[in-house]
Amino acid sequence: MPKPKKIKDESSLSQERKKALYKDKLIIQELSYEESLEKLNTLLSKLQNESLHIDDLKISYLQATLYLEHCEKLLNTIEQEVVELEIDESPL
C-alpha cells in the first residue's frame, strides 16, 4: 500500500491529532468513491457550522481535503480505464 502524502497545514496540529489524521488517510484509501463522497458531504455540512471550534475546523478541513483527493484519484483512474477501453475497441 502506498504511503499517504503529507497534507498542507498539518504542521500546527498536535502529535495526537497528526496520528489520527494519518490513520484517516489509511482508512480513506480503502473507501469507494460513493463512500468518500458521502463522508465529504458530511464534512462540508460540518464545516458550514459557524459554531465549530477552530481546531475542529482545521481537522475537518484536512479530512475533507483527503476525501476530495481520494475521489479525484478514483475518478482519474476510471477515466484512464475508459480511455484505454476506447483505444482497445477502436477499429484498426
N, CA, C and O atoms as a GROMACS GRO file, in nm:
protein
  368
    1MET      N    1   0.084  -0.117   0.000
    1MET     CA    2   0.000   0.000   0.000
    1MET      C    3   0.089   0.124   0.000
    1MET      O    4   0.182   0.133   0.081
    2PRO      N    5   0.063   0.220  -0.090
    2PRO     CA    6   0.147   0.340  -0.094
    2PRO      C    7   0.128   0.426   0.029
    2PRO      O    8   0.021   0.430   0.088
    3LYS      N    9   0.234   0.492   0.065
    3LYS     CA   10   0.230   0.581   0.182
    3LYS      C   11   0.150   0.706   0.146
    3LYS      O   12   0.174   0.767   0.042
    4PRO      N   13   0.055   0.744   0.231
    4PRO     CA   14  -0.024   0.864   0.203
    4PRO      C   15   0.064   0.988   0.203
    4PRO      O   16   0.157   1.000   0.283
    5LYS      N   17   0.034   1.081   0.112
    5LYS     CA   18   0.115   1.201   0.107
    5LYS      C   19   0.078   1.296   0.219
    5LYS      O   20  -0.034   1.296   0.269
    6LYS      N   21   0.175   1.379   0.257
    6LYS     CA   22   0.156   1.475   0.366
    6LYS      C   23   0.063   1.586   0.319
    6LYS      O   24   0.066   1.628   0.203
    7ILE      N   25  -0.018   1.631   0.409
    7ILE     CA   26  -0.116   1.735   0.378
    7ILE      C   27  -0.063   1.870   0.422
    7ILE      O   28   0.003   1.883   0.524
    8LYS      N   29  -0.094   1.971   0.342
    8LYS     CA   30  -0.057   2.108   0.378
    8LYS      C   31  -0.127   2.148   0.508
    8LYS      O   32  -0.234   2.097   0.540
    9ASP      N   33  -0.068   2.237   0.581
    9ASP     CA   34  -0.125   2.294   0.702
    9ASP      C   35  -0.136   2.194   0.818
    9ASP      O   36  -0.209   2.218   0.914
   10GLU      N   37  -0.066   2.085   0.808
   10GLU     CA   38  -0.070   1.984   0.913
   10GLU      C   39   0.028   2.016   1.025
   10GLU      O   40   0.017   1.961   1.135
   11SER      N   41   0.122   2.105   0.999
   11SER     CA   42   0.232   2.131   1.091
   11SER      C   43   0.189   2.186   1.227
   11SER      O   44   0.257   2.162   1.327
   12SER      N   45   0.080   2.259   1.233
   12SER     CA   46   0.040   2.319   1.360
   12SER      C   47  -0.046   2.227   1.447
   12SER      O   48  -0.091   2.268   1.554
   13LEU      N   49  -0.069   2.105   1.404
   13LEU     CA   50  -0.151   2.011   1.480
   13LEU      C   51  -0.069   1.943   1.589
   13LEU      O   52   0.052   1.929   1.577
   14SER      N   53  -0.138   1.900   1.693
   14SER     CA   54  -0.072   1.824   1.799
   14SER      C   55  -0.034   1.686   1.745
   14SER      O   56  -0.087   1.642   1.644
   15GLN      N   57   0.058   1.621   1.813
   15GLN     CA   58   0.101   1.486   1.771
   15GLN      C   59  -0.018   1.390   1.768
   15GLN      O   60  -0.030   1.307   1.678
   16GLU      N   61  -0.105   1.402   1.867
   16GLU     CA   62  -0.222   1.314   1.875
   16GLU      C   63  -0.313   1.334   1.753
   16GLU      O   64  -0.360   1.237   1.693
   17ARG      N   65  -0.336   1.458   1.717
   17ARG     CA   66  -0.421   1.487   1.601
   17ARG      C   67  -0.353   1.445   1.472
   17ARG      O   68  -0.420   1.399   1.379
   18LYS      N   69  -0.221   1.459   1.463
   18LYS     CA   70  -0.148   1.414   1.344
   18LYS      C   71  -0.160   1.264   1.327
   18LYS      O   72  -0.178   1.214   1.215
   19LYS      N   73  -0.150   1.190   1.438
   19LYS     CA   74  -0.164   1.044   1.432
   19LYS      C   75  -0.304   1.005   1.387
   19LYS      O   76  -0.320   0.914   1.306
   20ALA      N   77  -0.405   1.074   1.439
   20ALA     CA   78  -0.543   1.045   1.400
   20ALA      C   79  -0.565   1.076   1.252
   20ALA      O   80  -0.634   1.001   1.183
   21LEU      N   81  -0.507   1.184   1.204
   21LEU     CA   82  -0.520   1.221   1.064
   21LEU      C   83  -0.450   1.119   0.975
   21LEU      O   84  -0.499   1.085   0.867
   22TYR      N   85  -0.335   1.070   1.019
   22TYR     CA   86  -0.262   0.968   0.944
   22TYR      C   87  -0.347   0.840   0.933
   22TYR      O   88  -0.352   0.778   0.827
   23LYS      N   89  -0.412   0.802   1.042
   23LYS     CA   90  -0.500   0.684   1.039
   23LYS      C   91  -0.614   0.707   0.941
   23LYS      O   92  -0.653   0.617   0.866
   24ASP      N   93  -0.669   0.829   0.942
   24ASP     CA   94  -0.776   0.863   0.847
   24ASP      C   95  -0.728   0.844   0.703
   24ASP      O   96  -0.801   0.792   0.619
   25LYS      N   97  -0.606   0.887   0.676
   25LYS     CA   98  -0.550   0.873   0.541
   25LYS      C   99  -0.550   0.728   0.497
   25LYS      O  100  -0.586   0.697   0.384
   26LEU      N  101  -0.510   0.640   0.587
   26LEU     CA  102  -0.504   0.498   0.554
   26LEU      C  103  -0.643   0.440   0.531
   26LEU      O  104  -0.664   0.361   0.439
   27ILE      N  105  -0.737   0.479   0.614
   27ILE     CA  106  -0.874   0.430   0.602
   27ILE      C  107  -0.939   0.480   0.474
   27ILE      O  108  -1.006   0.404   0.404
   28ILE      N  109  -0.919   0.604   0.442
   28ILE     CA  110  -0.981   0.665   0.324
   28ILE      C  111  -0.937   0.595   0.197
   28ILE      O  112  -1.016   0.582   0.103
   29GLN      N  113  -0.814   0.549   0.192
   29GLN     CA  114  -0.764   0.481   0.072
   29GLN      C  115  -0.842   0.355   0.040
   29GLN      O  116  -0.839   0.308  -0.074
   30GLU      N  117  -0.912   0.300   0.138
   30GLU     CA  118  -0.988   0.176   0.118
   30GLU      C  119  -1.134   0.202   0.081
   30GLU      O  120  -1.207   0.107   0.049
   31LEU      N  121  -1.178   0.326   0.084
   31LEU     CA  122  -1.319   0.358   0.059
   31LEU      C  123  -1.351   0.365  -0.090
   31LEU      O  124  -1.265   0.396  -0.172
   32SER      N  125  -1.475   0.336  -0.122
   32SER     CA  126  -1.522   0.352  -0.259
   32SER      C  127  -1.546   0.501  -0.286
   32SER      O  128  -1.541   0.584  -0.195
   33TYR      N  129  -1.571   0.532  -0.411
   33TYR     CA  130  -1.600   0.670  -0.449
   33TYR      C  131  -1.724   0.720  -0.375
   33TYR      O  132  -1.725   0.830  -0.320
   34GLU      N  133  -1.829   0.637  -0.375
   34GLU     CA  134  -1.955   0.676  -0.312
   34GLU      C  135  -1.938   0.699  -0.162
   34GLU      O  136  -1.992   0.795  -0.106
   35GLU      N  137  -1.864   0.611  -0.097
   35GLU     CA  138  -1.840   0.626   0.047
   35GLU      C  139  -1.761   0.754   0.076
   35GLU      O  140  -1.792   0.827   0.170
   36SER      N  141  -1.659   0.780  -0.006
   36SER     CA  142  -1.578   0.901   0.013
   36SER      C  143  -1.660   1.026  -0.011
   36SER      O  144  -1.648   1.124   0.063
   37LEU      N  145  -1.743   1.023  -0.113
   37LEU     CA  146  -1.826   1.139  -0.144
   37LEU      C  147  -1.927   1.166  -0.032
   37LEU      O  148  -1.953   1.281   0.001
   38GLU      N  149  -1.982   1.060   0.024
   38GLU     CA  150  -2.076   1.076   0.136
   38GLU      C  151  -2.005   1.138   0.257
   38GLU      O  152  -2.059   1.228   0.321
   39LYS      N  153  -1.885   1.089   0.288
   39LYS     CA  154  -1.809   1.144   0.400
   39LYS      C  155  -1.772   1.290   0.373
   39LYS      O  156  -1.777   1.373   0.463
   40LEU      N  157  -1.735   1.319   0.250
   40LEU     CA  158  -1.701   1.456   0.212
   40LEU      C  159  -1.821   1.548   0.231
   40LEU      O  160  -1.806   1.658   0.285
   41ASN      N  161  -1.937   1.506   0.188
   41ASN     CA  162  -2.057   1.587   0.205
   41ASN      C  163  -2.089   1.611   0.353
   41ASN      O  164  -2.131   1.720   0.391
   42THR      N  165  -2.070   1.509   0.435
   42THR     CA  166  -2.091   1.523   0.579
   42THR      C  167  -1.995   1.627   0.637
   42THR      O  168  -2.035   1.712   0.717
   43LEU      N  169  -1.869   1.619   0.597
   43LEU     CA  170  -1.771   1.715   0.647
   43LEU      C  171  -1.801   1.857   0.598
   43LEU      O  172  -1.782   1.953   0.673
   44LEU      N  173  -1.846   1.870   0.475
   44LEU     CA  174  -1.879   2.004   0.424
   44LEU      C  175  -1.993   2.065   0.504
   44LEU      O  176  -1.992   2.185   0.532
   45SER      N  177  -2.091   1.984   0.539
   45SER     CA  178  -2.200   2.034   0.624
   45SER      C  179  -2.146   2.078   0.760
   45SER      O  180  -2.186   2.181   0.814
   46LYS      N  181  -2.056   1.998   0.813
   46LYS     CA  182  -1.995   2.030   0.943
   46LYS      C  183  -1.914   2.159   0.934
   46LYS      O  184  -1.915   2.240   1.027
   47LEU      N  185  -1.843   2.179   0.824
   47LEU     CA  186  -1.762   2.300   0.806
   47LEU      C  187  -1.849   2.426   0.796
   47LEU      O  188  -1.803   2.535   0.829
   48GLN      N  189  -1.971   2.411   0.752
   48GLN     CA  190  -2.060   2.526   0.740
   48GLN      C  191  -2.120   2.567   0.874
   48GLN      O  192  -2.184   2.672   0.883
   49ASN      N  193  -2.098   2.488   0.976
   49ASN     CA  194  -2.147   2.518   1.110
   49ASN      C  195  -2.058   2.626   1.171
   49ASN      O  196  -1.940   2.603   1.197
   50GLU      N  197  -2.112   2.741   1.192
   50GLU     CA  198  -2.034   2.855   1.241
   50GLU      C  199  -1.988   2.840   1.385
   50GLU      O  200  -1.900   2.915   1.429
   51SER      N  201  -2.045   2.746   1.460
   51SER     CA  202  -2.006   2.732   1.600
   51SER      C  203  -1.894   2.628   1.618
   51SER      O  204  -1.862   2.592   1.731
   52LEU      N  205  -1.837   2.581   1.511
   52LEU     CA  206  -1.731   2.482   1.516
   52LEU      C  207  -1.604   2.543   1.574
   52LEU      O  208  -1.562   2.651   1.532
   53HIS      N  209  -1.543   2.475   1.670
   53HIS     CA  210  -1.418   2.520   1.732
   53HIS      C  211  -1.308   2.524   1.625
   53HIS      O  212  -1.310   2.442   1.533
   54ILE      N  213  -1.216   2.616   1.635
   54ILE     CA  214  -1.114   2.637   1.532
   54ILE      C  215  -1.028   2.513   1.507
   54ILE      O  216  -0.993   2.484   1.393
   55ASP      N  217  -0.993   2.439   1.613
   55ASP     CA  218  -0.914   2.316   1.594
   55ASP      C  219  -0.995   2.211   1.518
   55ASP      O  220  -0.942   2.141   1.431
   56ASP      N  221  -1.123   2.200   1.552
   56ASP     CA  222  -1.209   2.105   1.482
   56ASP      C  223  -1.230   2.148   1.336
   56ASP      O  224  -1.241   2.065   1.246
   57LEU      N  225  -1.236   2.278   1.316
   57LEU     CA  226  -1.250   2.332   1.181
   57LEU      C  227  -1.131   2.291   1.095
   57LEU      O  228  -1.147   2.249   0.980
   58LYS      N  229  -1.012   2.303   1.150
   58LYS     CA  230  -0.891   2.269   1.076
   58LYS      C  231  -0.886   2.119   1.046
   58LYS      O  232  -0.855   2.080   0.933
   59ILE      N  233  -0.915   2.036   1.145
   59ILE     CA  234  -0.916   1.892   1.125
   59ILE      C  235  -1.020   1.854   1.019
   59ILE      O  236  -0.991   1.774   0.930
   60SER      N  237  -1.138   1.911   1.029
   60SER     CA  238  -1.244   1.881   0.931
   60SER      C  239  -1.202   1.923   0.791
   60SER      O  240  -1.228   1.853   0.693
   61TYR      N  241  -1.137   2.038   0.782
   61TYR     CA  242  -1.088   2.085   0.652
   61TYR      C  243  -0.985   1.987   0.594
   61TYR      O  244  -0.992   1.951   0.477
   62LEU      N  245  -0.891   1.943   0.678
   62LEU     CA  246  -0.788   1.850   0.631
   62LEU      C  247  -0.849   1.716   0.591
   62LEU      O  248  -0.808   1.656   0.492
   63GLN      N  249  -0.946   1.669   0.668
   63GLN     CA  250  -1.014   1.544   0.634
   63GLN      C  251  -1.090   1.559   0.503
   63GLN      O  252  -1.087   1.470   0.418
   64ALA      N  253  -1.158   1.670   0.486
   64ALA     CA  254  -1.233   1.694   0.362
   64ALA      C  255  -1.137   1.696   0.243
   64ALA      O  256  -1.170   1.645   0.135
   65THR      N  257  -1.020   1.753   0.262
   65THR     CA  258  -0.919   1.754   0.156
   65THR      C  259  -0.879   1.612   0.120
   65THR      O  260  -0.862   1.580   0.002
   66LEU      N  261  -0.863   1.527   0.220
   66LEU     CA  262  -0.829   1.387   0.194
   66LEU      C  263  -0.937   1.316   0.114
   66LEU      O  264  -0.908   1.246   0.017
   67TYR      N  265  -1.062   1.335   0.155
   67TYR     CA  266  -1.173   1.271   0.083
   67TYR      C  267  -1.182   1.323  -0.060
   67TYR      O  268  -1.204   1.245  -0.153
   68LEU      N  269  -1.164   1.453  -0.078
   68LEU     CA  270  -1.169   1.511  -0.212
   68LEU      C  271  -1.058   1.455  -0.300
   68LEU      O  272  -1.082   1.417  -0.415
   69GLU      N  273  -0.938   1.450  -0.248
   69GLU     CA  274  -0.825   1.395  -0.325
   69GLU      C  275  -0.848   1.249  -0.361
   69GLU      O  276  -0.814   1.205  -0.471
   70HIS      N  277  -0.906   1.174  -0.268
   70HIS     CA  278  -0.935   1.033  -0.294
   70HIS      C  279  -1.039   1.019  -0.405
   70HIS      O  280  -1.024   0.936  -0.495
   71CYS      N  281  -1.144   1.100  -0.400
   71CYS     CA  282  -1.247   1.098  -0.505
   71CYS      C  283  -1.186   1.132  -0.641
   71CYS      O  284  -1.214   1.066  -0.740
   72GLU      N  285  -1.103   1.235  -0.644
   72GLU     CA  286  -1.039   1.275  -0.769
   72GLU      C  287  -0.949   1.164  -0.823
   72GLU      O  288  -0.946   1.138  -0.943
   73LYS      N  289  -0.877   1.098  -0.734
   73LYS     CA  290  -0.790   0.988  -0.774
   73LYS      C  291  -0.871   0.874  -0.835
   73LYS      O  292  -0.834   0.819  -0.939
   74LEU      N  293  -0.981   0.839  -0.769
   74LEU     CA  294  -1.066   0.732  -0.821
   74LEU      C  295  -1.127   0.770  -0.956
   74LEU      O  296  -1.133   0.686  -1.047
   75LEU      N  297  -1.171   0.893  -0.970
   75LEU     CA  298  -1.227   0.938  -1.098
   75LEU      C  299  -1.122   0.937  -1.209
   75LEU      O  300  -1.151   0.898  -1.321
   76ASN      N  301  -1.001   0.979  -1.177
   76ASN     CA  302  -0.893   0.977  -1.276
   76ASN      C  303  -0.860   0.835  -1.320
   76ASN      O  304  -0.832   0.811  -1.437
   77THR      N  305  -0.863   0.742  -1.225
   77THR     CA  306  -0.837   0.602  -1.257
   77THR      C  307  -0.943   0.547  -1.352
   77THR      O  308  -0.911   0.481  -1.451
   78ILE      N  309  -1.069   0.574  -1.323
   78ILE     CA  310  -1.179   0.529  -1.408
   78ILE      C  311  -1.170   0.594  -1.545
   78ILE      O  312  -1.190   0.528  -1.647
   79GLU      N  313  -1.139   0.722  -1.549
   79GLU     CA  314  -1.126   0.792  -1.677
   79GLU      C  315  -1.016   0.728  -1.762
   79GLU      O  316  -1.034   0.709  -1.882
   80GLN      N  317  -0.905   0.695  -1.701
   80GLN     CA  318  -0.796   0.631  -1.773
   80GLN      C  319  -0.838   0.495  -1.826
   80GLN      O  320  -0.804   0.458  -1.938
   81GLU      N  321  -0.912   0.419  -1.745
   81GLU     CA  322  -0.961   0.288  -1.788
   81GLU      C  323  -1.055   0.300  -1.908
   81GLU      O  324  -1.050   0.219  -2.000
   82VAL      N  325  -1.141   0.402  -1.906
   82VAL     CA  326  -1.234   0.425  -2.017
   82VAL      C  327  -1.157   0.461  -2.143
   82VAL      O  328  -1.187   0.411  -2.252
   83VAL      N  329  -1.057   0.547  -2.130
   83VAL     CA  330  -0.975   0.585  -2.244
   83VAL      C  331  -0.906   0.461  -2.302
   83VAL      O  332  -0.903   0.443  -2.423
   84GLU      N  333  -0.853   0.377  -2.216
   84GLU     CA  334  -0.787   0.255  -2.262
   84GLU      C  335  -0.885   0.162  -2.331
   84GLU      O  336  -0.851   0.098  -2.430
   85LEU      N  337  -1.007   0.153  -2.280
   85LEU     CA  338  -1.110   0.070  -2.344
   85LEU      C  339  -1.144   0.124  -2.482
   85LEU      O  340  -1.158   0.047  -2.578
   86GLU      N  341  -1.157   0.255  -2.492
   86GLU     CA  342  -1.187   0.317  -2.622
   86GLU      C  343  -1.078   0.289  -2.722
   86GLU      O  344  -1.106   0.263  -2.839
   87ILE      N  345  -0.954   0.294  -2.679
   87ILE     CA  346  -0.840   0.268  -2.768
   87ILE      C  347  -0.841   0.121  -2.810
   87ILE      O  348  -0.820   0.090  -2.928
   88ASP      N  349  -0.865   0.030  -2.716
   88ASP     CA  350  -0.868  -0.113  -2.745
   88ASP      C  351  -0.981  -0.150  -2.840
   88ASP      O  352  -0.966  -0.241  -2.922
   89GLU      N  353  -1.093  -0.080  -2.830
   89GLU     CA  354  -1.209  -0.115  -2.911
   89GLU      C  355  -1.217  -0.038  -3.041
   89GLU      O  356  -1.306  -0.063  -3.122
   90SER      N  357  -1.127   0.055  -3.064
   90SER     CA  358  -1.133   0.133  -3.188
   90SER      C  359  -1.090   0.046  -3.307
   90SER      O  360  -1.000  -0.037  -3.293
   91PRO      N  361  -1.154   0.065  -3.423
   91PRO     CA  362  -1.116  -0.013  -3.540
   91PRO      C  363  -0.976   0.021  -3.590
   91PRO      O  364  -0.932   0.135  -3.579
   92LEU      N  365  -0.910  -0.077  -3.642
   92LEU     CA  366  -0.774  -0.054  -3.691
   92LEU      C  367  -0.770   0.008  -3.822
   92LEU      O  368  -0.662   0.033  -3.876
   0.00000   0.00000   0.00000
